[in-house]
Amino acid sequence: MTVVEPIITKLENSVYWIILNRPDKLNSINPEMLDMLESMIDKIEGDSEIRCVVITGAGDRAFSAGADVSVFRNLSPEEAEKIISRKGHNTFLRIMNSNKPIIAAVNGLALGGGCELSLVCDFRIASDKARFGQTEVNLGLIPGWGATSILPKIVGPSNAKWMMMTGCILSAEEALKIGLVNRVIQSDFFSEEVKKFAESLAKGPTVALAEIKRLINSRIVNVSDLASEAKSFGRIFETEDFKEGLSAFFEKRKPCFKGS
């Protein structure tokens, strides 16, 4: 039986492509994939041939619809904090701290943890079919992979609260208006334009680009903020609202939250 890798990679013209490869699951991210992403970033750091990185999703429906919610079942608060939130933080910090420019090529849905993955990339280039949302509140949950810390610094506190507290889903153009994405490209030309942009970065002065990234990113994320987010994320696994939200998700119905 052929084993399908959940993440596939390729190197072309000094651009390293990381492709989330679970299209049947809308490229949702599980703990195994977090470990794979972290290992890939470690590989990238030591490879002088790689001068730029693109992260995208397989298929034409999703960049990533977020964390694989099936993993959430039966987790204790302590396990949720450690296995989900802190593990995600560790991987996403490696992406932010990489000395290579990293582009999120958002070709479809970027929801929950998928949106957070795009946040820790240096650039977010969106297809006109892309959609963005921090939808964790629909599960009675909070973002657990950095959005509470990083998103307000990108789109401002008010827009960040709007996204996280309503669970709304933004079109690519709406995301562009609030500064969540750098550019929106018609889907027919999306891959070609992302490739051009990545290759232009790959031809740039690597030391200067790395220093610009380091200086800016050092002001975006605070590790103590992430620790607080992880604790809150785990604590919510004890609430009745989260249990109801998770049940409603798997039963494909609207949750009935009671504030407990």
C-alpha positions in Angstrom: 0.0 0.0 0.0 1.3 3.4 -0.9 2.0 5.7 2.1 0.9 9.3 1.5 3.1 11.7 3.3 1.2 14.4 5.2 3.7 17.0 4.1 5.7 16.9 0.8 8.6 19.1 -0.2 10.4 20.2 -3.4 13.3 22.5 -4.2 13.2 24.6 -7.3 15.5 27.5 -8.2 16.6 27.9 -4.5 13.0 28.0 -3.3 11.9 25.2 -0.9 8.3 24.4 -1.2 6.5 22.9 1.8 3.1 21.5 0.8 0.6 20.4 3.5 -0.7 17.2 1.9 -4.0 16.1 3.5 -6.5 17.6 1.0 -9.2 15.1 2.0 -8.9 16.6 5.5 -8.6 20.2 4.2 -4.9 20.0 5.1 -5.7 20.0 8.8 -2.6 19.8 11.0 -1.9 17.1 13.6 1.0 16.7 16.1 3.0 14.6 13.6 2.9 17.4 11.1 4.1 19.9 13.6 7.1 17.7 14.3 7.7 17.4 10.5 7.5 21.1 10.0 10.0 21.7 12.8 12.4 19.2 11.3 12.1 20.8 7.9 12.9 24.2 9.3 16.0 22.8 11.0 17.0 21.3 7.6 16.4 24.6 5.9 18.6 26.6 8.3 21.7 24.6 7.5 21.2 24.4 3.7 22.8 27.4 1.8 21.1 26.3 -1.4 17.7 27.1 0.1 17.2 30.9 0.0 13.4 31.2 0.3 10.6 29.0 1.6 7.0 28.7 0.5 4.3 27.0 2.6 1.1 26.1 0.8 -1.7 23.5 0.8 -2.3 20.6 -1.6 -5.4 20.8 -3.7 -7.6 23.8 -4.5 -9.8 23.9 -1.4 -7.6 24.7 1.5 -4.3 26.1 2.7 -5.2 24.5 6.1 -8.5 24.4 7.9 -6.6 24.4 11.2 -5.7 21.8 13.8 -7.0 18.3 13.3 -9.9 18.5 15.8 -10.2 14.7 16.0 -7.0 14.8 18.1 -8.8 16.9 20.7 -11.0 14.1 21.9 -10.4 12.8 25.4 -7.5 15.2 26.1 -7.0 16.4 29.6 -6.4 20.2 30.1 -2.7 19.4 30.8 -2.4 17.3 27.6 -4.2 20.0 25.5 -1.8 22.6 26.8 1.3 20.4 26.1 0.5 18.3 23.1 -1.5 20.9 21.2 -0.8 24.4 22.2 2.9 24.3 23.4 3.9 22.0 20.6 2.3 24.3 18.1 4.1 27.3 19.6 7.5 25.6 19.5 7.0 24.8 15.8 5.6 28.2 14.8 8.4 30.0 16.7 10.9 28.0 14.7 9.2 29.4 11.5 9.3 32.9 12.8 12.9 32.6 13.9 14.2 31.0 10.7 16.8 33.1 8.9 15.1 32.5 5.6 12.2 34.5 4.2 9.0 32.3 4.4 5.9 32.9 2.3 2.4 31.6 3.1 0.8 30.9 -0.3 -2.8 30.8 0.8 -4.7 29.0 -1.9 -8.0 28.3 -0.1 -9.3 28.1 3.5 -7.0 29.3 6.2 -9.0 28.8 9.4 -8.0 28.4 13.0 -4.5 27.0 13.3 -4.2 27.3 9.5 -4.7 31.1 9.8 -2.1 31.1 12.6 0.4 29.2 10.5 0.1 32.0 7.9 0.6 34.6 10.6 4.0 33.3 11.5 5.2 33.5 7.9 6.8 36.7 6.7 4.4 37.2 3.8 0.8 36.1 3.1 0.0 35.9 -0.6 -3.6 35.0 -1.1 -5.5 33.6 -4.0 -8.8 35.4 -4.7 -10.4 32.1 -3.5 -8.7 32.2 -0.1 -10.7 32.6 3.1 -9.3 33.5 6.5 -10.8 33.0 10.0 -9.9 32.4 13.6 -12.9 30.1 14.1 -12.0 28.4 17.4 -14.7 30.3 19.3 -17.2 28.1 17.4 -15.9 25.2 19.4 -16.1 27.2 22.6 -12.3 27.4 22.4 -9.6 30.1 22.0 -6.8 30.2 19.4 -3.9 28.1 20.7 -1.1 28.7 18.2 -0.3 32.3 18.8 -3.1 34.4 17.3 -4.0 36.1 20.6 -0.5 37.5 20.7 0.4 37.9 17.0 -2.9 38.8 15.2 -3.5 42.1 17.1 0.0 43.3 16.0 -0.8 42.6 12.4 -4.4 43.8 12.0 -4.8 45.9 15.2 -6.6 44.9 18.5 -10.1 45.7 17.3 -9.9 43.7 14.1 -8.3 40.9 16.0 -11.1 40.8 18.6 -13.6 40.9 15.8 -12.1 37.8 14.1 -11.5 35.8 17.3 -14.7 36.7 19.2 -17.1 36.2 16.3 -15.4 33.4 14.4 -16.1 35.3 11.1 -14.6 34.2 7.9 -13.0 36.9 5.7 -12.7 36.9 2.0 -9.3 37.5 0.5 -10.2 41.1 -0.3 -11.5 41.7 3.2 -8.3 40.3 4.6 -6.3 42.6 2.3 -8.2 45.7 3.6 -7.3 45.0 7.2 -3.6 44.2 6.4 -3.9 40.5 7.1 -2.5 39.7 3.6 0.1 41.4 1.5 -1.4 40.7 -1.9 -4.4 39.0 -3.6 -3.9 37.3 -6.9 -6.4 35.8 -9.3 -6.5 32.1 -8.9 -5.6 31.4 -12.5 -2.2 33.2 -12.0 -1.7 32.4 -8.4 1.0 29.7 -8.6 3.0 31.6 -11.2 2.9 34.8 -9.3 3.9 33.2 -6.0 6.8 31.5 -7.7 8.0 34.8 -9.2 7.9 36.5 -5.9 9.7 33.7 -4.1 12.4 33.6 -6.7 12.9 37.3 -6.4 13.4 37.0 -2.7 15.8 34.1 -3.3 18.0 36.4 -5.4 18.2 38.9 -2.6 21.0 39.6 0.0 20.5 36.8 2.4 22.2 38.4 5.4 20.3 41.6 5.1 17.0 39.9 4.7 17.6 37.7 7.7 18.5 40.7 9.9 15.4 42.6 8.8 13.2 39.6 9.7 15.0 39.1 13.0 14.6 42.7 14.1 11.0 43.0 13.2 9.9 39.6 14.5 11.6 40.2 17.8 8.9 42.9 18.4 5.9 40.8 17.2 5.9 37.9 19.6 6.5 37.6 23.3 7.2 34.1 24.6 5.5 34.9 28.0 2.3 35.8 26.0 2.4 32.4 24.3 2.8 30.7 27.6 -0.3 32.4 28.9 -2.2 31.5 25.8 -1.2 27.8 26.2 -2.4 27.7 29.8 -5.8 29.3 28.8 -6.1 26.9 25.9 -5.7 23.9 28.1 -7.9 25.3 30.9 -10.8 25.6 28.5 -10.8 21.9 27.8 -12.5 21.5 31.3 -15.5 23.7 30.3 -18.9 22.5 29.4 -19.1 24.9 26.5 -16.0 23.4 24.9 -17.4 19.9 25.4 -20.6 21.1 23.7 -18.7 22.8 20.9 -16.7 19.7 20.2 -19.8 17.4 20.2 -21.6 19.8 17.9 -18.7 19.8 15.5 -18.7 16.1 15.1 -22.5 15.9 15.0 -22.6 18.6 12.4 -25.0 20.8 14.3 -25.0 24.3 15.8 -23.6 24.3 19.4 -25.7 25.6 22.3 -23.4 27.3 24.7 -24.5 27.9 28.3 -21.6 29.9 29.7 -20.0 27.3 31.8 
